[in-house]
Amino acid sequence: MSDRDGFLAWVNSRLRDAEVAVHEGDAGPRREIWSRKEPVTVLGALNSATGRAQVDELFTWMEGTFSGCTSFRLEIVAAEVIGDIAYTVAYEHTEAIVDGESRVYSLRATQVYRREDGEWKIVHRHGSAIPERLP
């Protein structure tokens, strides 16, 4: 298995499972796959964070905001591994309860990963809503 194939297997298992968990109100698995080494950053669709302390606060906020995930699909558009750095460009399709209201939405998500002690860790996330297309 190539390095890229192994990375994508991790993305489609451990990362995907962590995303489902956070959308069910449990950020524990997501915290586990994020780097503890600076810099870490989030430019999120709803909130942003710089540094591990702010990222942890963001994850705590997410636990209180999201619940009842009934569907999460990760649609990888591009991915690459270059040494101990990797990235994904994807669409995330989610059905969950957000602030007590059932929602169906899709985000564009770009993430950067760093291999630390042989494990992939997320160091940056940028997520945004998909704009409506012009006619």
C-alpha positions in Angstrom: 0.0 0.0 0.0 1.4 3.4 -0.9 1.7 6.2 1.6 -1.2 8.0 0.0 -3.4 4.9 0.1 -2.6 4.4 3.8 -3.4 8.1 4.5 -6.7 7.9 2.6 -7.6 4.7 4.5 -7.0 6.7 7.7 -9.1 9.6 6.4 -12.0 7.3 5.5 -12.0 5.5 8.8 -10.6 7.3 11.8 -11.1 10.9 10.6 -14.6 10.0 9.3 -15.6 8.4 12.6 -14.3 11.5 14.5 -16.5 13.7 12.3 -19.6 11.6 12.9 -18.9 11.7 16.7 -18.5 15.5 16.8 -21.8 15.8 14.9 -23.3 13.6 17.6 -22.0 15.9 20.4 -18.8 14.0 21.2 -15.6 15.9 20.3 -13.3 13.4 22.1 -12.4 11.4 18.9 -11.8 14.7 17.0 -9.5 16.0 19.8 -7.5 12.8 19.5 -6.7 13.3 15.8 -5.7 17.0 16.1 -2.1 17.9 16.8 -1.0 19.0 20.2 1.9 20.9 18.6 1.5 24.5 17.5 0.6 25.9 15.1 -3.0 24.6 14.8 -5.7 26.7 13.2 -9.4 26.5 12.3 -11.1 28.8 9.8 -14.5 27.3 10.3 -17.9 27.8 8.7 -19.3 28.9 12.0 -16.3 29.7 14.2 -12.6 30.0 13.9 -9.7 29.3 16.3 -5.9 29.9 16.5 -3.8 27.8 18.9 -4.6 24.6 20.8 -6.4 26.3 23.6 -8.9 28.0 21.3 -9.2 24.9 19.2 -10.2 23.0 22.4 -12.7 25.7 23.2 -14.2 25.4 19.7 -14.5 21.6 20.1 -16.3 22.1 23.5 -18.7 24.6 21.8 -19.3 22.0 19.0 -20.3 19.4 21.6 -23.0 21.6 22.9 -24.2 22.7 19.4 -24.4 19.4 17.4 -26.3 16.2 18.1 -28.3 13.5 16.4 -26.1 12.9 13.4 -28.0 10.7 11.0 -25.7 11.0 8.0 -22.2 12.1 7.2 -20.5 11.6 3.9 -17.0 12.7 3.0 -16.5 13.3 -0.7 -12.8 13.6 -1.4 -12.0 15.9 -4.3 -8.2 15.9 -4.0 -5.6 14.5 -1.5 -1.9 14.2 -1.5 0.9 13.1 0.8 4.3 14.8 0.6 6.7 13.4 3.2 5.2 14.0 6.6 2.6 16.6 5.3 -0.7 15.8 3.7 -3.8 17.6 2.6 -7.4 16.9 1.7 -9.9 18.9 -0.3 -13.4 17.6 0.2 -17.1 18.2 0.4 -18.7 17.2 3.7 -22.4 16.3 3.5 -24.1 16.2 6.9 -27.5 15.6 8.4 -27.6 16.5 12.1 -29.3 18.6 14.7 -27.7 22.0 15.1 -28.7 24.2 18.0 -31.8 22.0 18.4 -32.9 22.3 14.8 -32.6 19.5 12.2 -30.3 20.5 9.4 -29.0 19.1 6.1 -26.0 20.9 4.8 -22.8 20.6 2.8 -19.5 22.3 3.4 -16.3 22.7 1.4 -13.4 21.6 3.7 -9.7 21.8 3.2 -7.5 20.2 5.8 -3.7 20.0 6.4 -2.2 17.1 8.3 1.2 16.5 9.8 2.6 13.0 10.6 3.7 13.0 14.3 5.3 10.0 15.8 4.0 7.9 12.9 0.4 9.1 13.2 -1.5 11.6 11.1 -2.7 14.7 13.0 -4.8 17.6 11.7 -3.0 21.0 12.0 -5.4 23.2 9.9 -9.0 23.2 8.8 -10.8 25.6 6.6 -14.5 25.0 6.1 -17.1 27.1 4.3 -20.6 26.9 3.1 -21.1 26.1 -0.6 -22.4 29.3 -2.3 -25.4 29.1 -4.4 -24.5 29.0 -8.0 -25.4 31.8 -10.3 -27.7 30.9 -13.3 
